[in-house]
């Protein structure tokens, strides 16, 4: 059974747009998705990328076009300028780790958090908002949030971030199959093709 490491953060619109498609690809191929929340800012320090507000105006304008294109293609509601963005995703990311550490499946919760930012105008840095989303996904919100605030949870996200850096997953979402990174929700088709063909993973030359 193939394994796909899924590097993500809750604040990324691209993670939102790729979330359902990557689940569909994994299910079609009988692959296991291993969710790994990361600190995107730390990854940027290594990859040379800069924060959104520091990018040239032409890139910022083009980003809005791309968001609208992919939202239309994926059939997902998306506000390119949501009320609560930028927003700190740390607690929401940590809640994913807490769910995983508790033996739960975070994928439905993740979808609701992404939608909260990009479709529903909710603040995912607000603990009450996350508690509501956790309860709706069937979790004990108090227990998950308590675990999310533990130092070990932060340490796991830091390790995930270093794992992503080590495998050259330079942004989010990144999907890694047998050591080969696929950066961006627009690379899901290439990942699907790799799974279908069973080819040897490509490596840097």
N, C-alpha and C positions, 0 to 999 in steps of 0.2 A: 504494500500500500504506500503510494507516494506521500510525502509530507511537504507542505508549503508553509514556510515561515512568513508570517503576515505582520510586517512592521507598520505601525500606524500611530496616529494621535487623534484625539476626538475633535480637535479644532479645524482639521483639514477638510476643505470642501471636496478635494479629490478623493480622500478616503471615503467620504460619504457617497460619492458617485460610483465608486468601484466596489462598495461593500456587498451589494446583492449580486453583481456579476461574478465576483471572485468566489462567493459561496456556490453559485450555480456551476461554475467550472469545477470546483473541488468535488461537488456532489456527483457530477457527470463522470468524473474519473476515479471516484472512490478515494479521493485524497483527503488527508487530514490537514485542517488549517490550524496552525499553531500561532495564536494571537500574541503579539509582543509590542505593547505600548512603549513608545520611545519619547525622549526629549529632543524635539526637532531643533531647538536652538543649539544644542551641543553638536548635533550632526552637521549643522550649517558651518560650524567653526572648522570642520574638517573638509567639507566638500567645496568650500569657497562661495556658497550661496549666501545671499543677504536677506534680511527680513523684508517683508512685502513693502513696507513704507519707504525703504531705502532703494528700491529698484527704480530704474529709469521710467519716466512717465509712459513711454511707448510700450514697455512691457506690462505696466499696470493696466493700460487700456486693453491690450491684447488679451490679458488674463480674463477680463470681463466677457469678451467675445467667446473665449474657449469655455468658460463656465456655462454660458447660455447654450452653446452648441451641445456640450455633453449632457447637460440636464435634459435638453429636448430629446437627445438620442436615447438616453437611459430611461426616459419617462419619469423623472423625479422632479418634484417641486423644488425650486431653489431661488432664494433671494440673493443676488450677487453682493448686496450691501446690507447684511443683516444687522439688526439693532444691537446685538451683543457680539460684536467682533471688531477688533481683536479681543480675545478673551483667554484667560489662563485655563488650559485644559488639564492641569496637574491632577486635581481631585477626581475628575471624570476618568482620566487615564488610570489613576490608582485604583479606582473602583473596579475597573476591568481586571486588574491584577488580583484584587481581593476576591473577585468572583472565581477566577481561575484557581487561586490558592485554596478556595473552599470547595473545589471540585465541581463548580457550576459551569454552564455554557453561557458566555457573555454575548453571543452574536446578536440576539434580539435586543438586549439592552443597548449595545453599541449602535444599532440602527436607530433606536429612539433618541439617543444622545445626538447623533449626527443630524437627525431631523430637527431636533430642538433648536440647534444653532441655525441651520440653513433653510429651514422651512417654517418653523413655529415661533420664531422671535423670543426664545427663552435663553436664560443666562445659565450656562452649564458650569460656571464658577460658583454658583449659589448652591449650598448644600441642600436646601429645601427642594430645589428643582430636581437635583439628582435623587433625593429620597423618593420623590414622586415617581420618577422614571424607573427606579429600582423596584419599587412596589408593583408598578404596572407590569414589570417583566417577571414578577413572581419571586423576588428576593426579599430577604429580611434586610431592609434598608439600614437599620441601626447597626446591625452586625457587620454588614459590608462596609459601611462608611467608617466604622471604628477600625476595621482592619486596613482600610485605605489610608488611614492617617498614621499607621505604624511605620517606624523607620525601615523595617525590612521590606516593606512595599516599595518605598522610594529606592532602596538598593536594587530591587529587581528591575525597576525601570532603567536605572543607570546601567545595569548589566545588559539589558536589552539594547540600549543605545550603543554600547561598545560592540556588541555582537553585530549590529547593523553596520557600524563603521568598518569592522573587520572584514565584512563580506562585500564591501563597496556598495551597500544600499544607501544611496546618497540623499534620499528624500523620502517623503511619504505620499501615498502608500508605496511600500516596496514589498514584493513577493519574491521569496527565494526558494528555488527548487534545486536540490542537489548542489548547492553552492553557487548557482547562477542567479544573479539578481535581475529582477524585472521591475524597474522603477516607473511608477505611474499607473493609474487606472487605465490609461490608453495603451498599456502593454499587456493587458489581460489576454487579448487574442493571441499574442506571441507565446504566452505561458500555456494557453490552451493547446496551441500547436505543438509545443515541446512535449506536453503530456501525451498527446495523441500519437506522435511519432516515436516516442521513446528514445529520441536521439541522445547522444552523449552531451553533457552540459558544455556550453561554450565558456572559455576562459580568456582573461586578458592575454594579449600577445607580448 
